[in-house]
């Protein structure tokens, strides 16, 4: 639901919804995987995450959206209570929402009235922090595959344990002429779970027994997200605003982008701004995080900075534009990206043609000396080392004064 504004989005707040794939996956498994839903014998409670364990392509976003719809009345009441206590009346409005409660006598969803925060023509729904997480659900398909050999051991039925391992070995035996690949092993694991649906419940029971770890991990991930996208972003925005002309440039988008990137590079490399990419000794590992950070930082400039624009040939990280004729594209990548060479050789020229943009700039951020050497070698091979539109940013933390505003 877009009114939930849950998480940090690359562009806007509207998701793709559950869709047909999720609906068919749920329907197909109601008589098998979910045959004892609500009356489980092995796991302690019901888990809708089951549907993503055996259906490839049904992931955390589907589970998150489905869960929100199931607990919508709770979320609305939680938001209403907060709004009435902390939000001024002019920022609240009465709204009627459908499908918030299920009437078992009528066997139908019903509408209900709430007083919710209201801004920019729409209401807002809040989420309690203690039910937030980031990345994969605690119960997920990838983890289930990795933990496979530990699950049958937990089954008290010795005969069933033997059958499970025998079946798994028989599937792998098809590749006896060579060592099975990681993908083939994962496929064998999924086939075993499908042949013994009870294993899914034992995997869920295993995760329930270790549920305290889920709480700790989720709290840590949420705290890290808050630290990076609130504390760190505000700090570097303040530096850019107070020490540079980052937010007041008004040249063409190409010149403006180069100047802003120069300011950004200087703050990162010479004024302690590199800390935005680090938490302790760990640097950010996902390009999506890098792109979100830069989107936040670019916010407030005179130009329109659209993230993940898809103009027909795939999305580009940013399109900086003023009207239809003045556009500059930016690709922001981590040096550790295994497809960096491919991106440098091919991607941006394709994006530029699709967007009718006259210029494109590639920004690469590296966090180790080895990444810098690798990136320079690729740029040299491609023939663009030292090109004006190739911007390298040194995000290392081992070559800068520790307390510094160097």
Secondary structure, DSSP 8 states (H G I E B T S, - for coil): -GGG--S--SS-S----SHHHHHHHHHHHTTTTTTTTTS-SSSSS--TTHHHHHSTT--HHHHHHHHHHHTHHHHHHHHHHHHHHHS-GGGEEEEEEEEEEEETTTTEEEEEEEEEEEETTEE-----GGG---SS-SS-HHHHHHTHHHHGGG-S-HHHHHHHHHHHHHHHGGGTTS---HHHHHHHHHHHHHH-THHHHHHHHHHHHTHHHHHHHHHHHHHHHHIIIIIIHHHHHHHHHHHS-TTT--S-HHHHHHHHHHHHHHHHHHSSGGGGGEETTEE---HHHHHHHHHHHHTTSSSEEEEEEESSS-EEEEEEEETTTEEEEEEEEETT-TTHHHIIIIIHHHHHHHHT-SEEEEEEEE-SHHHHHHHHHHHHHHT-TT-TTEEEEE--SSSS-TT---
